[in-house]
Amino acid sequence: MTALRNVSAGRVLLLGVAASAAMTGLIWLLGDRLQGIELLPDQGASWYYWKLPDPTVWTRLSAWLGYAAHQLVFWWLIYYAQTRVRRYTGGLHPVNVVALAVNTAFIALHTLQTHLFYDGLAQDVSIFSSQGSVVLLLVVVLLMENRRRGLFLGRPAPIGRAVVDFARRYHGYLFSWAAVYTFWYHPAEATSGHLIGFFYMFLLLLQGSLFLTRAHTNRWWTFTLEAMVAVHGTLVAVMTSGPDGAWPMFLFGFLGVFVVTQMHGLGLSAAVRWVLAGCYVAAAVLVYGLRGDLGGAAGEAVRIPAIEYLLVGVLALLLWLGLRAAALFRRPVASAAPPGGPPAR
């Protein structure tokens, strides 16, 4: 155990990023084996293309049982860490090693399951559930970091401490669900969009495996995970709809969140932040000007930030209502006098 604590979690993080790239590369190398699978024609934005036309009980069970096992084991590891370990360290806890091994094993299992049965969870659930899980993760991060970096230009939103503390304490369960669910939603296909998404999911699983270590809270690493959604969303939009598609909405939408919120938690000077904001505005004007849509730039660029900030408010309100309701239910029990009247003095 002492030896593990002497292993730098930061070094393990770097090795984990390399391993995530290697596992993504493995999916790419095996991709040719899936070329012969026949799929139905694309039927629009709400249709997920990569699923079997005629699923069977076994194709469904292989995905759902694999997902359920992965999810339950990861949740149990989080619970164990919160109740038994409960302290941060610069090195690794034994439970971190177990978590890393578990996630690696289930990544290998899902890759094998794809090549044997193909289907992921997408056969039975909406594509919007997969996208929504990642959006919810990003929104919870904004809420959790409200006190440290603020929500609007370094200024925190009026969100109660109890709400933020609740999100910080239990976010691991939600984040692991978002990563594991999204990972098992897709078959281990080797399209460019899948590979970028899998690499992102592997990094999120790596982050989840390093709970209660200093690497888990490194602000540059956590910012990188937040910022990668801009890269992923933009590239996938270009791949699916071409250079004339809606990729600027994703690029400048997520970069807008960076300018308004994320960059204010990185310790940058005011001058650097002004330069970054100026570069953002100049790039947006240039791109939309070349597309001949400068008038519509403002509406499209603010769409994603507006949705995220609105969801932060909705989530904060729901959590506050839930905590208030829980307090009201507990209060009568805690304040009730024992049978027979007050205790004798």
PyMOL commands that set and color helices and strands:
alter all, ss='L'
color gray80, all
select helices_A, chain A and resi 2-5+9-29+31-34+57-85+94-117+121-123+127-144+146-149+161-185+192-209+214-217+219-241+247-260+262-265+270-290+294-301+303-335
alter helices_A, ss='H'
color red, helices_A
deselect
rebuild
show_as cartoon
